[in-house]
Amino acid sequence: MEGVEAIEVSIDSLRGRGGEEDRQGGCRWWELGRMKMEEFEWGGKRRRRKWGGKRPGKMEEFVVSTCGYRHVINELRVIKVVDKLNKDLVVDLLQSIVEIVTYGDRHDPAIFECFMEYQVLGEFVRVLKISKNSRIEAPLLQYLSIMIQNMDTDNAIYYCLSNDYINSIITHQYQFDGGDLASYYVSFLRVVSCKLNKDTLCLLVKVHEDAVVSFPLYSEALKFAYHGEKMIQTAVRALTLNIYNVGDDMVYQFVTAPPVSQYFSDLILSIKKQCLHLDSLVDVTDGKTGELLLKTDKIVDDLYYLEDVLSVDEPHLSKMISESLISLLVFPMLLPLLPLRPSNGPYVSAVTSLFVVARLLQIVQRKSLINFVASAVLYAMFSSVKDGSEVVTNGGTAQANDFANPLDEMVGPETKGAENLKMSYLLGYLSENLSLDCQFLGIPCDDTGKERGGILPHIFSDNQTLMLASLMLLLVLAESKDLDYRLAGLIGVRQTETTMQKVFDSRVFMIHLPQILRALLKVLATQPPFSVLTQWQTGWFLRKLLIFQETKLDSHDIHLFNRSYEQSCECLRKELAGCWFDYIPDTLRNEWENCKRVLEESSQSKDPFFVLELANHQLTSYGGTASILAWQKMIDVVKVYVLHLHLKAFIYRGDPFENPLRNLKSTSLVISGRKYVSDLSSASFGSEISLGSGIPCKISFSKIGMRDIYLIPIATGISGKLLLLEKHPLHSKRGVVIAIAPLAGLNLIVDILKQPMIDENHPTWLHLQIREFDPTFEEKKLRSHHVNATNHEQDGKWTIGFTNAKACDAARLLILEETNKQRSSVESLLAPLLNISQHIANCQGD
């Protein structure tokens, strides 16, 4: 993309930025008149220019002679053929013309009058036609782009776009052979589009009988709509939006009529194709989310572009795009969720379908799309019930007509535009495609859900990913401000105006909310546990549904949640015996805010990408002995515990309580009673400290051999270190720290008891396994919920020798003593938090 970048740099340089010279090159042209000869850069090449006149003191005094300008133009005119021999000369002439006319447009009308008199743009067109494999097109387009973008006066812009010169340049037969020419060409088209308004647009179109029959700027740009370069695609989309925003009725008719309108259907079909590819990736990525992210980002970009086009708010354009979206993308994506007549064609899986539809509704927020999806989800439920039959509801029995009428009545007056796309069209489209001989919500069903139809089988699926994805779509619909109030009443989540609301006992959440809540609670209580991602998203749904319905859990559900909560507490207690217990307090503080932010997300802002991640991540498993695995397990345990803290407070008290970790302070910081504690607690590599409490020993290093050292374990509050010191060469009672290991990390799996171990064959040897992994340097790698087992770092191992077995055992016991003191400090710090469970239980009893 060197061409695009070069153009942008030159434009910025011409505009000037406080007199600062662009480091990439560019012309400080506003200062050139201050001397007769000035060396400057343009387009990456250093050049020298002669300018007439004396050295002025101010920019206003800088004058470029019109005679010199005519001379440059005449030099260009005498050239009959452009080839490799004179290419550089022609480039210099084109550059000079652009430099001078850009200055003249702002400061000297006479120069621009000369530009018009000599029809310089016609010379640019002629240069294109007489060039023979000289590669003159790229610099010519670059200079034209610079000139047009920097023109400020309406007269200059109007003149440049008139006389069909620009169209001639656009329609010239360029040889796009894979070089930079395509980027320069598309950038030129985009620059021209930026100058369009209702007065200038007519200069670039050809009209016949009040209809646009040709629009080269638009038509030629669309040829690059699917170019391999991302920046070229972006430039084309910016160009199209510039044109749509002008608001010309005849141009709208042109872009919405075949064959030009094929651009929109091709774009939507391209999105559909990407969705099919995405679906294939969901099944084969096996935990790697990188490819999924790239593909979903591309789909999301395309959807945002469609939303930008729809935001132009032109009725015919919006209606055409909305109908194409419904027929070519939305309805095919809904196929896995609906009972249909047999048909051929590739289908996506239900999980991908739910993700795509939910994400589309979040981005393309149109009433027609929202109501179509809601109608599609609900339509078959009510249409399947035969007239006059009775159905069982949670409030007794009701006539089937009560279920069929709501959707039949949703036919409003015909209006223009997609915002009020006629409901009869939506329902008619559904009735033509839906098979009505299926069993749905209005028909009685047993507790097993075997006879549930529509989206309900997915909600009650044993596949937790499918359940959460289905609920996500329903909540996106329910929280949409554009959802028809009658459809909202049928879904039964959002409160609607009482004067307009018709009560339906068949509302989805009203009937099935207890089963849905119980299914969510079972996910939290499952052992072995599901992934943290699954549990956090489940907690979000649980809290959201309880808020919507203002419902309290029954005694069975309370028991189920308490069991899940106790499991999270027990897992946290086990981590206090692990090798990362010293990081638990800080992790709790950090994850509290993270969890709160996740739980408080609205369905409209929540990215449903998590359902694709969950498609490959279900159960959490940990293996190996590396400290990075132990770290990730501790993080996950803390996340699950914090989630339960939030949910427990919400369930029992109705609102989240203040962060219990904010004001927690250690009330029993156990500090070693030996001398020089304050000195030791702040020791770092290279520090000089007293050897009085050190235990003499030896250690062997691979490169420097055996060394006499001193070992000092020290615990200060929730911090702990194991120091290895070497005697100071000048001070016999002082030592220099040569190695530091975290005290908490010494109890990695080195024996059954997870303690420092004395070698059985060498009773004077003490084996210590060292926690090598440092979370502060690995934060980026730990953003995902899973760690690639092939990338685990190997933990360090120290073998320390003592003079006799008694000294070795004394050192081992001293390390254990200091470690236990550090652990006691952490447990004391967290004691008030772990007692919250009993406190909230007492609130429940009250």
N, C-alpha and C positions, 0 to 999 in steps of 0.2 A: 504494500500500500504506500510505496514511496511517493507516488504521484499525488494521492490525496493529501498526504502530509505536507508535501512541498507547496501545494496550493494554499493550504490553511496557514502555513508559516508566512508565506508572502503576503497574504491578506492582512494578517495581524501586523506585519511589519509596516505595510502601507498605512494602516490606521495609526500606528504609533502607540507606544506605551510609556508615556512620561519621559521620552528621550532615551530610554534604555535600548541598547542594541541587542537584537535577538541573537542568542548564542548560536543558533542553527543557521544563521544567514538571513538576510533580508535587507531591504534598502532603507537606510535612514535618509530617505529622499527629501524630507522637509528641511534637512540641513545642508543639502548639496550646494545650494547657491552661495554659501558662505566662502567658497573658494573656487577658483577657476578650474582646479583639478582636484577631484576627491576620489579616493579608492573606496569601493564599497562592494558588498556581496549581493548577489541576486540569483536565486535558484541554485545556490550551492557553488557558484563560480565567482571568482573575484574579477571585477572589471574596472575599467577607468573611463570616466565620462568627462567631456569638455562642456562647460556651460558658459554662455555669454554673460556679460555684465560684471559689475564690481562686487566685491564682497560685502553683502548687506549685514546690518546689525540685527535685523529682525526678520522673521519669516515673511511678514507682509511685504517687505521690500524685495523679496526674491522674485525675479521676473524671468520667465522663459520666453525667448523670442519666437514669435509666430513664423518669422522667416526661417529660423532653424528647423521649426517643425515641418514647414512645407518642404524643406530640403530633404528631411528624412523620409517623408512620404514619397517624394519624387524618386529617391533612391530605390524604394521598394517597387515603384511602378515600372521601372526600366527592366526589372528582372523578369525574364520570360520562362525560365525553367528553374525549378528548385531541385538540386541534386546534392550528392554528398560533398561536392566541391564548394558550393556556396551556402550550404546549410547554416554554418555558423554566422555568416554575414546576415542572412535573413532573420535568424533568431535575434541578433543584436538589433536589427531594425524594428522588429516587432516589439521587442522589449522597450526600446526608446519611445515608440509611439504610445505604448500603454502608460509608461511613466509620465510622459508629458500631458496626455489627455486626462489622466487621473488628477494631476495637479490643476489643470485648466478648468475641470468641472467644478472645483471648489474655489479657485482663486482668480481665474482669468477667463471670462466668457468668450473672449476672442479666440482663444485656443480651441475651445469646443466648436465654435462656428467654423473654424478651419477644418476641424475633424469632420463636420457634417458636409462642408463644401466639397471636400475631396472624396467623400463617400468611402472613408477608410475601412469600414466594415466590409464593403464590397471587395476591397483589396485583400482582406483576410480570406474571403471566400475564393478569390482568384488564386491565392497562394496554395490553398488546399487542392485546387484542381490541377495546378501545374507542377505539383510535387511528384517526383518519381523515386519511390523507395528511399526518400531522404529522411524519414522519421521526423518530419516537421510537425506532424499532427499534435503530438503530446505537448511540446512547448507552446504551440499556438493556442491550444485549448486552455493551457495553464494561464497564459497572459490574458486571454479573453475573460476567464473566470475572475482574475484579479481586477480587471478593469470594470466589469459589470458589478461585482460585489461592492466596489468602493465608489460607485456613482451615487451621489446624494440627491441631485436635483431631479424633479419629475420630468423636465424636458429632456434631460440626457437619457433617462431610462426609457422614456417613450420613443425617442429617436432610435435607440439601439434595438428595440424590439420591433420596429416598423420596417417597411421595405422588404420584408421576407428574408433578410440576411441571416437572422438567427435560425430560421427554419432550414435554410440552405446548408448552414453549418451542421445542424442536427441530422439532416438526412444524407449528408455526404457518406459515400461508401468507404468506411474505415476498415482497415484490416486488423481485427482484434486477434492477434496471434499469441495471446497468452502473456504479453508483456504488461507494462504499466498503462498502456493507452486506455484500457477500459476504465480504470480508476479516474484518469483525467477526464474522460468523456462524461462519465456519470456525475462527477463533481461539477462539471460545467453545466449539465442539465439541472442539477439541484440549485446551483447559484441563480440560474435564470428563473427557476420556479419561485425563488425567494422574492423576486421583484414583481410578481404577478399581483394584480388587483383587478377590480371590475373594469377599470379603464384600459389596462394593458393586456388582459387576457385575450381580448378579441383580436389582437394583432398577431397571435400565434395559431389561430384556428382558421379553418376554411369552412364557410357556411354556404349551404344550398337550400333554398326554400325554408328558411328559418330553422334549419337543423345543421348541427355541426357534422361535417362529413370527414374531416381530417384534423387531427391534433398531434402532430409529430412529436412534440415534447413529451406528451403522455405515452403515446404508443411506443416510441423508441425506448423510453425508460423501462417500460414493462418487460422488454426483452431481457433485462438484467435482473428481474425480480428474484430469480433463483440462482443467481451467480454464486460461485463457490466462495468468493470473498465476503465475509460478514459485513465489512464496512460498505461495500457496494450495495448489498441488500438494504442496509440501513439508510443509505442515501436515497435509494429508490423510494422507500416508504416515506421518508421525509418529503420527497418531491410530490408524491401522490397526496399527502395530507395538505401540503401547501395549495395544491390545485383544488381539492375539495373545499377547503376553507374560504376560497374566494367567493363561493356562493352564486355561481352563474347557472341559471336554469338550463340553458342549452347544453352546457358542458355536463351537467348532471344527466341529462337525457342521453348524451353520447356515452358516458361511462357506464350507464345502467342498461344499455341496449346491446344485444349481440352484434358482433362477436367480442366487443371490448369487455363486456360484462363477464366474460369467461374468466377474467383475472380473479374475481372473487370466488367463483366456484372452484377454480383450480387451487386457490389458497386454502379453502376449507377442506377440499379433498386431500391436500398435502398434510394438513393437521390430522386428518383421519388416518392417513398412512403412517404418520409419526406415532399415533396412538397404538396402532397395530404393532409397530416395531417396539414401542415401550412395553407392550404386553408380553412380547417374546423375551425381553430383557428381564422382566420380573421373575420368570421361571428359571433363568440360567445364571443370573449374577451371583447367586449363592453368597449373599452377605456383603457383596461389594456394591456400595451405593454410588460410586463415582459415575459410572455409565448412566445410571438412572437419573442422577442429578443433571447431567448434561442434556439428556433427552427431554426431561421435563422442563428444563430452562428454555429450550428451543420452543416447545409447545406453548409455554407461558408467554414468551415473547410474541409469538404469533397471535395469541388471544388478546394481549394488550394492544396490539396493532389494530385488530378488529374493533376493540372498544374505542380506540381513538377515532376510527372511521365513523363508527356509530355516533360518537359524541359530536360530530359535525351537525347532527340533528336535521338532516335533509330527509323529508318523508319518503320519497321514492327510493333513495339510496338505502336508508335504514330498513325499509320494508323488504327490499330485495335481499339484503344481507341476512336479515333475521330469518326469512323463510328458507334461505339456503342453509343457514346454520341448523335450523330445525330438521330439515329433510336430509341433509348430507352428513351431519355430524351428531347432533344431539340425539335424534331418534335412533340411529344405528348404535350409539353408545349405550342407549337404554335397553337394547335388545336382551341382554342377559338378565334384566330385571323384570321382563314382561312376558306373559304367555302370548305367543304369536302363531299365526298360521305358518306352516312349513315354508321356508325360503332358503335360498342358497346365498352363500357369501361368507367371508371371514368375520368371525365375531371375536371380540375381546373377552377376557375373563371378567367375572363380576367385580373383582377388586379393582381392576384397571378401569372398568366402566364407572364405578362409583367415584373413583378419584377424578377422572376426567370431567364428569358432569359437575361434581362439587366445585372443582377448581374453575371451570368455565363460568358457573353462576357467580362465583366470587369476583371474577374479573369483568365479565360482560354483564353488567347489571342492567338488564332490560326486562321490563314487565312481561313482554311476550315470552321470553325464555323461561323466566321464573315460573310463570303460570302454566306454561306448557309442560315443564318437568313435573310440577306438582300435580297437574291434571293426569299426566301419564302414570304417575305412581298411584293415584287414587281412582282413576277412571274405571278400570276394570273391576275394582272392588264393588262399585255401586251398580255398574251396568250388568253384572253377572246375576244379580238377584231378580228373580221373576216378579212381574207385577202382581200385587195382591198377596204375595206370600209373607209369612211372618218370620222374622229373624230374632234370635235371642241376643240381647245386649246385657250390659252390666246393670241396666236399670229396668229390666223386664223384657217385654216383647214390643216390637214395632213393625209397622207395615213396610214392605220393601220399597214402596213408592217414596217413603221418607228418605231413602238412600239414593234413589235415582234422580230425584228432582234437583238437588243442589247443583250438580254439574250441568244438567239440562238448562237450568235457568241462567247460567253464566254466559249469556249472549247479549252483549251490550250493543249500543248503536254503532253503526259503521263509521269509523273515523280514519283519517289518513295516518300513515306512519306506523312504524313497528312498535312504538311505545303502547299503542292501544290496538295491537293486532287483534282482529275480531276473534272472540272466544269461539264462535261457531267454526271458524277455520281450524283452530286447534283441536276442538273436540271432534270435528269431522275427520280430520287427519287421523286421529286416534281410532275412531270407530272403523275406519277403512282398513286399518292395519292390525288391530287387536283382535284376538280370538276371544269370543265372549262365552265359550262353553267351559270355562275353568272355574275353580273354586276360589273364593276370595274372602275378604274380611267379614262381610256381612253374614256369611254362612257359619253356623255354629261350629266350633272346633274344640278339640279336647286339649288338655294341658300339655300334651306332648308336642303340639304344634304341627302335627303331620298334615293337617288339612289347610294350614295357612297358605295364602297365595300372595302374589305380588312381591313386595319387598320384605314381607314379614319372615319368610323362611330364611332370608339372609340375616335379619336381626337376631333370630333365635338359632342361628347356626352354631355348631360346635367349633367352627373356625372363628377364633376371636378377631382375627383381622377383618373377616367379612362382616362380623357383627358391628365392629367399630366404624367401618367404612359406611355401612348402611345408616347408622345413627348420624354420622357426619353429614350425609346428604340431607337427611330429614331436618337436622338442626340448621343447616344453611338455608333451607327453604323456610323454616319457621321463623328465623330471625331476619329474613329479608323484608325491608320496608315496602317492596314492590309486590309482595304476595297478596293476591286477592283475599279480602277478609273472609269470604266464604270458604276458600280453600284452607286458610289458616284455621278456621273453626273445625274443618274436617280432620286436619292433622292433629289439632287439639293441644298445641303447645303455646302459641302466642295468644294473649288476651286481646279480644277484639271489642269494638264498640257495642255496648249492650243493646242499643237501639236498633242496630243493624244485624246483630248476631242471631242466627237460628241454631238452637241447641241440637246437636246430634249425639246421641248416646253411642254412636259407632266410632267416635274419634279414636284415631290410632293409639295415641299415648294414654288416653283415659282408660281404654280397655286393657292395654297390655303393659302399662307402666310398672305394675308390681313384678311381672315376669322379667321385664327389661332390667329393672334395678337389681333383682336377684341374680340375673346372669352376669351383670357387671361386678357384683360383689364376689361371685364365685371365681371370677378371673383374678381378683386381688388375693383371694384365699388359697389359690391353687398351689400345691406343692408337688414337685419342685416348682419354684416361682417362675412366672413368665418374665420376659426381659423388662428392664426398667422402663424402656420406651412404652411397652404395652401397658404397664401399670400406671404410669403417669397419664397416658391418654385415657385409660379407663377411669381414673380419678377425675379427670376433666369432664367426661361425659356424666359421671355420677353426680357431681356437683351441679352441672348445668341442668340436668333433668329435675333435680330436687328444687332448684330455684324456679324453673318454669312452672312446675306444678304445685309449688308450695306444699309439698308432700313430706310426711315424716315416715321413716322406716318402721315397719312392724317389728315385733319382738324377735321373730325368726331372723329377720335381716340384721337387726342389731346384734344378735348373737353371732351371725356370720361375719359381720364387720369386726366385732371385738376379737374374734379368733384370728382374723387377718392382722389386726393391730398387734396382738400378742406375739404373733410370728415375727413381725418386723422388729419388735422390741428384743426378742430372743436372739435374732440375728445380729442386732447391734451389740448386745452383751457379749456375744461370741467374738465380735471384732475387737473388743477391748482386750482380748487375749491374743490378738494377732500382732503382726509386725508393723502395723501402721496406726496403732492406737493413739500415737502422739499427734496425728493429723486429724483425728476425728472432730475435735472442737471447731477448728477452722473450717473443716468441710461442712459441718452442720450449719455454721453461720452463712457460708456461701450458698449452699443448696436451699436454704430457707427462702431466700429472695428469688432464686431461680424457679422454685416450685410455685411460689405465689404468683409470679408473672405468668407461668404456663396455665395455672388454674383460672386466672382471671381473663384469659384471652376470649374475645368474642368469636363466634363461629365464622363471621365474615372475614376476620383477619387471620384466622388459624390456617396454616398451610396444611392441606390434607396429604402432603407427601409422606407423612408418617405411615399411611396405610400401605404404601409400596415398600417401605422399610420393614414393616411388620410381616409382609408376605414372605420374607426370608429369615426373619428373626422371631422366634417364638419363645422357646425356653432358654433360660440363662444357664450356662455351664462354665465351670472354671476347672482348669487342670494345670499341671506343672507346678514347679516350685519357684519360679521367677518372681521377684518382688513386684514387677509390673502387673502380673496377674493378681497378686495379693492386693495391690493398690486399687486396681479396677474393681475388685470384689468389694473392698471397703467403700469405695465411692458409690457403688450400686446399692449396697446395704443402707448407707446413709440416705440416699435419695428416696428409697422406699419408705424408710422410717419417717422422714420429713413429710412425705406425701400423706402418710397416715396421721401424722400430727395435725396437718391442715384439715383433713377430712373429718377427723374426730371432733375437732373444735367446731367445725361447720355443722355437723350432724346434731350435736348435743346443744350447741349454743346458738346456732342459726347464722353466725357470722364468724369470720376468722379472728382469732385473738392476736394480741401483739406478739411480736417475735420474742419467744421466751429465751432466746440466746443473746439478745441484745445487751441485757444488763447482768448476765451471769458473770460472776467473778469467783475466782478460786478462794475458798475460805480456809483451805488447809494445804498450803503449798509446802510439801514436805521437802526439806532441804537437808543435805548430808551434814552430819555434825563434825566432819573432819576440817582441818585447817585449810585456809586459802580458798574457801568455797567461792567467794565473790570473784576471786581471780580466775578460778577454774571455769566458772560458768560463762565467762566472756571470752574464753580462750579460742583462738583460731589458728590456722596453719601458720607456723613461724613464730607464734607467741612464746615469750619467755615466762615460765611459771615455776613455782617451787616444786621440788621433787619429794618433799616431806611425806606426802601421802601416796607416792608412787610405789608400785610393786616391781622390783627388778626382774627382767626376763630377757629372752632373746627372740629375734625374728629373722627369718631369712628372706631376702628379696632376690628375684631372679637375676637382676642385673648387677647388684652391688654386694651380694652375698650376705653373710651373717652379720647382725649388728646387735649390740647391747642397747636395750631400751628400758623404759619404765612404762607401766600400764596404770592408768587412772580412770576408773569409771565414775561419773558424776551425774547426779540427777538434781535439777533445780526446778521445782514446780513441775510443770508438764513438759519441760525440756530435759533432754538427757544426752550425754556424749560419752564416748569411749575415746580417751586420748592416749596416743603413743608418743612418748617423749624421748629425746636423746639428750644425754648430759651435755650441758653447756661447756665449751672448751675452756672458758675462763672462770666460770663460777660453778664450783663443785656442787652447790646445793640448789642450783637452778637447772632447768631443762628447756629444750626447744621442741615445740610440737611439730612432729614430722608426719602425723596421720591422724585423722578424725573419722570416727564412724558413729552413726546414730545408735544410741543405746537401745531404742525400741526395735531396731532392725536386726539385732543379734540373735533373736529367737526364731529366725526362719527355720524351716524344717531341716534340722541337722540330726535329730534323733526323734524317737517316738514322743518324748516329752517336750519337744520343741525348745530345747535349752542348749546353751553352750555345752559341748561334749568333750570329755577327756578321752584321748585315744586309748583303746583297750590294750594295744601292744606296747604303747609308750606312755606310761602314766604321768610323765612330766610334760606331755604335749596337750595343749588346749586348742580345740578347733572352734573357730568362730566364722559363721557365714554372714557376710556383710551385705547390707541393702544398698546396691549400687544405683538403682533407679532414682532419679531426682525429678519430682513432679514439676518443679519450677522451670525446668528446661524442656519438658515434654508436654506442655499444656495443649499445644495444637494437636498432637497425636491423640490426646485423650478426649477430644470433643465428641467423637463418636461413642456409641454405647458398647462397642465391641472392639477388642484388640486382636490384631492378626497374630496368631500364635507363632508364625514363622519369624516374626520380628522381635521376639522377646530378648531382652538383654540378659546376659549371664551375670549372676550375682558373684560378688567377690568372696574370697575365702582366705582367712588368716589362720595360720598355725603358729602358736606362740609357745616357746619352750621355757621351762622353769628349772630351778636348781634341783628341786625334789618334788615328789608327788604331793606332799602336804602343801607346799606353796602353790602348786598348780590347782589343787582343790580349793584352797583359800581364795585364789583369784576368781575361780568360777563362782563361788558363793557370793563374793563381793559384787560381781557383775549382776547376778540374779537379785541381790538385795537392792541395788540402785535401780534396776529395771522395775522391780516391784514398787519402789517408792514413786517412781515416775508414773507408773500405771495407777497407783492409788490417788495421785493428784488429779489425773484425768477422770477417774471414777468419781472423785469428790466433786469435781467441777460439773459433771453431768448428772449428779444425783438429783438435783431439783427438777431437771428435765424429765428424767425417767419416772419421777413421781407424778407427773402430769396425768398419766393414765388413771391412777387411782382418784385423783382430784376430779377429773371429768366424769368418771364413773359415779362419784358421789353426787355430782350435779344431775346426772341422769336419774338417780334414785329420788332426789328432791322433786 
